[in-house]
Amino acid sequence: MNTNAFALRHIGPREEDQNSMLKTLGVDSLDQLIYETIPDDIRLKNGLHLDEPMTEHEYLHHIHELSKKNKAYTTYIGLGYHPTILPAVIQRNILENPGWYTAYTPYQAEIAQGRLEALLNFQTMVIDLTGMEIANASLLDESTAAAEAMSLLFAVRDRNQKKTGVNKFFVSENILPQTLSLLETRATPIGIALVVGNENTFDFSSDFFGAILQYPGKNGQITDIKSFINKANDSQIKVAVAADLLSLVKLEAPGKFGADVVIGTTQRFGIPMGYGGPHAAFFATKQAYKRDLPGRIIGVTKDANGNRALRMALQTREQHIKRDKATSNICTAQVLLAVMASMYAVYHGSKGLKFIANKVHNKASKLAEVLKELGFEQINTSFFDTLQIKTDAKKIRKIAKDKKINLYYPDSKTVTISINETTSIKDINYLISIFAKAAKKETIVISAIEDVNNIQKSIQRTSSFLTLDVFNTYHSETELMRYIKSLERKDLSLNHSMISLGSCTMKLNAASEMLPLSWFKWGNIHPFVPLKQAKGYLKILKKLEDQLTEITGFAATSLQPNSGAQGEFAGLMVIKAYHESRGEHHRNICLIPSSAHGTNPASAVMAGMKVVVTKSTAEGNIDVEDLREKAILHKNNLSCLMVTYPSTHGVYESAIKEITKLIHDNGGQVYMDGANMNAQVGLTNPGNIGADVCHLNLHKTFAIPHGGGGPGVGPICVAKQLVPFLPGNPIVKTGGKEAITAISAAPFGSALACLISYGYIKMLGAEGLTESTKIAILNANYIKNRLEGNFDTLYSGERGRAAHEMIVDCRPFKANGIEVTDIAKRLMDYGFHAPTVSFPVAGTLMIEPTESESKAEIDRFCDAMISIKKEIDKTSKDDNNNVLKNAPHTLDMVTKDEWHFPYSREEAAFPLNYVKDNKFWPSVRRVDDAYGDRNLICSCIPVEAYVEV
Ligand SMILES: *Cc1c(COP(=O)(O)O)cnc(C)c1O
């Protein structure tokens, strides 16, 4: 046996454990269990065809060799992406630290106060720099954020009677090309008409509900947003500003001029370009729109002791509640990157940011001056970091290319140069020499850079920012290292214990998969470089597409979507384009079973479809008769069905082939939500089941860590007839022959994160992947078996087996006054993160162990659950003072001199022996959600400000 095989490291249970677990389940072999679990007629006959697996050592060598195929030229392309300096203390302690990258979205606030604080810092940083009232804790990329801004302004237009029914949205021609493409993608399906033009000649008297400006513009010229916003306000046109965050250090905050929304990327705050992502976008707006804000907002509240505590605010906005009334489908965002960007601001503070911004501006100014001296025409009259030169672009391009320099060439007579944080005087001299050569002149050598200001007076920044303590305390490495550690210690991540969140697939994120993300030749590639410089990337991206195409049984893959929900939207838009290509523009009905994830209906509405909900049976399956009725009723307008497989109830529905056929027979396409792909890989696949398109959550099934709520990658895989419509990009040619417009800003979405899934597949190979699926099913069924008699599993397959996850019913405990939340909070005292609470069925827990958890860990989890059940048995309906209702118990509480509870301190904090070895202390008592929503505070303001209203 090759004991270095990666599968042995990735998969938890050892062979003898597997045998004993199978014995517990009463089956002879793993194959017998799989036979009892997955319907025969959907099983793959020939397995997967993938490369032979590599060991970790082999893989690291392989990925290092591939990295050499990327040419990290010095890059001044700009357009929303810049070389940056990631402080090593942030790289080592966050990006490379499983304590940060393996955490989940902070739904369980009591064991997530660390990242909640980092995200509150992020929001504060954004609020300060943009001058707005509230901000969210990140979006997927700048262009998506711009589209969300447009959607928000569209959604709120009806609150202004004069704008009811108005559907025109003005887009500055100075917007980034990728943003324009995304605005087009999102505008058309919901009936927004985009009008692209020059903001200086905009006619304010015509009827628009909103406008978006780029600040500074794509070619570097700073537009006078102040007078535009003034006039727009007079005409009741709402204005969104896409702003460069670093430039806001020198430019007055758009909020000061009355902007309604400010969006942009925080990539410049120390995040590697990574060939396009992942990076965190920001979204800031006015209080008045707090309920319309897409994504997650972190808010301040208090815990059961009245102490300050943080949690995600206004959860009623989430798609699970709003479903087809939701205006956005954002679920996974870019939390890890937001945390990193916030730490960049914490580390540099306002002084540091000013130094960096001045450095950039002064160098750009100096370059402009010297180029003028050499006789070049630089036409930006007011700029931050980007020069626009009118010259023979072809000539410059040739010289620059020979010197391994990337500039940007918008047309044959224009060259733009974006200066960044890494640019040195030497680099400036090198740039000058290129232009001198083109002009056939002696070069000019500079040796010093002076302080200058080339920004028009009326919009120079006068307001202060980052004045709070947190941004003025941790400026030495020791201090920042300890601050990061102090936050990390408050958060429960996979490096503490199993996180059995159903539907989220919290499996191992192997160190070998993660290591290359820190490497210069993967991090330092701009998404718009000539393809020849990105050969390493193109190779792994193509290969990953092929691997995913094989695994899903489809014809092609697009890696663009930055999350599962974006994949849903992309897939539906591809289906729409397909119908339209056949002249069937009217097909707009999307059937969605009632048990679907909330992002499904939200995505369908964004794609301009009408949602028709279909029923589930008592067994949790799709009610086929109801579906048939509705498919036939709508057959002339049927666009598609969205179906999750195995179902969100954790069952492989045996009728699935009948279901997909039914939809096809009535003219529709089948969209499969691939969030549960961990129950399919190697054993069955969407193609085989009869679907036409599915998204995959690479951050679930394919080992990208959840990062505390992102990054995600949500590629779509499609059947042959849909291949021509895969999404494109306006700058780099990607996608199908009749590509729909962009789904994400970068041509390949979050390319850097794709390395992880590539490595995962490369190291497991066909056999390891298939084995993983089988063990995921074994682990789930083992838990089901161990909990029997204490917790009822709600749904099972025809032969009584669960899939890779199961729903346990906690509703019967209401008779004892115990809610599912009490169990979730009590699990924290046992050192565990709760499984998924109340999805897809209210009052239940959905448990998904994944293949990576060992038998020992699963046994501890089951012991905890069974022990909690015993505790529940001791409670009664009117008893509000028990170990469950008071959970979680903090260190502060347990070590206080007074102790008024009817149980012992030991019972509270160390309910089982194993807990003593590795105690995790929740840092706050139970948080008060309602209070926080009533008193929404989403930035770190001084403590005195928390007075009850
Ligand atoms: C996670 C999940 C999604 C959404 O995926 P994101 O990557 O968070 O956008 C959609 N459907 C199901 C069933 C899921 O579990």
Ligand as a Chemical Component Dictionary entry (heavy atoms), coordinates in Angstrom:
data_LIG
# 
_chem_comp.id                   LIG 
_chem_comp.type                 NON-POLYMER 
_chem_comp.pdbx_formal_charge   0 
_chem_comp.three_letter_code    LIG 
# 
loop_
_chem_comp_atom.comp_id 
_chem_comp_atom.atom_id 
_chem_comp_atom.alt_atom_id 
_chem_comp_atom.type_symbol 
_chem_comp_atom.charge 
_chem_comp_atom.model_Cartn_x 
_chem_comp_atom.model_Cartn_y 
_chem_comp_atom.model_Cartn_z 
_chem_comp_atom.pdbx_ordinal 
LIG C1 C1 C 0 -24.742 26.519 -0.927 1  
LIG C2 C2 C 0 -25.932 26.315 -1.739 2  
LIG C3 C3 C 0 -26.260 27.233 -2.762 3  
LIG C4 C4 C 0 -25.595 28.581 -2.944 4  
LIG O1 O1 O 0 -24.260 28.546 -3.164 5  
LIG P1 P1 P 0 -23.319 29.796 -2.870 6  
LIG O2 O2 O 0 -22.013 29.358 -3.351 7  
LIG O3 O3 O 0 -23.351 30.053 -1.408 8  
LIG O4 O4 O 0 -23.846 30.962 -3.619 9  
LIG C5 C5 C 0 -27.316 26.911 -3.604 10 
LIG N1 N1 N 0 -28.030 25.774 -3.433 11 
LIG C6 C6 C 0 -27.759 24.892 -2.421 12 
LIG C7 C7 C 0 -28.599 23.660 -2.259 13 
LIG C8 C8 C 0 -26.713 25.143 -1.537 14 
LIG O5 O5 O 0 -26.443 24.304 -0.541 15 
# 
loop_
_chem_comp_bond.comp_id 
_chem_comp_bond.atom_id_1 
_chem_comp_bond.atom_id_2 
_chem_comp_bond.value_order 
_chem_comp_bond.pdbx_ordinal 
LIG C1 C2 SING 1  
LIG C2 C3 SING 2  
LIG C2 C8 DOUB 3  
LIG C3 C4 SING 4  
LIG C3 C5 DOUB 5  
LIG C4 O1 SING 6  
LIG O1 P1 SING 7  
LIG P1 O2 DOUB 8  
LIG P1 O3 SING 9  
LIG P1 O4 SING 10 
LIG C5 N1 SING 11 
LIG N1 C6 DOUB 12 
LIG C6 C7 SING 13 
LIG C6 C8 SING 14 
LIG C8 O5 SING 15 
# 
